[in-house]
């Protein structure tokens, strides 16, 4: 049920993003605002990445195959990294154009259509943010979390654009009217500088998972779970390995037992220990690859 809800929400997000992209390019061309055109192109690329996210989300609910025996979880951070990288490159390109516009003396801008665009798009963005945030409380999807942040950021930035367009519109009838030529390039500069941290944070999180860096909270949970078990059962030593890939968590624990423990305890006791460890870990069973191995021979650790 949650998988279908996630996919349905992503489909709605893609359709809405395409609408926003079309509005941005149309109103940008009419008003001559590069900042609005950038916003539209940004949305168009974001919708393409969302479509890729939807494809991967469908793969994640499939059964494992002969070729992908661990499932498709590893695709999730790869898509997130691709998303962040493309948007980061776009931001840097737009920033260069914005600075060049400021140096070149700016250009004329029709603030009427630009203001209408900002009102419409800000309303759409905040509406989608509220809707996806409510849905993701039930689904807990990395894709939806990234998408929700994108809608919030887009709404806040479009609101800032709206305020700037209104202010520039007012300045046109004052002695400061000459400054309005720089409004678009200045806004594009601010827009890109505000956008840049978002893909950078996405890339950072994605590469942590691509390189299988151990989540500190999960590593601590495993150690906290193992400490009482080791003391109670008189076990000698253990080694644990944890990693996160998309929404899947890998937890491997190798326990060194005494020769007496290996001789006197059967599979039932070992399964009871596994259950004790498992119940102390917060990650739900459907989102983890959980292994606890026992050996009396230190060579197998």
Beta strands, then each sheet from edge to edge (+ up, - down):
strand 1: 237-245
strand 2: 248-256
strand 3: 288-295
sheet 1: 1+ 2- 3-
end
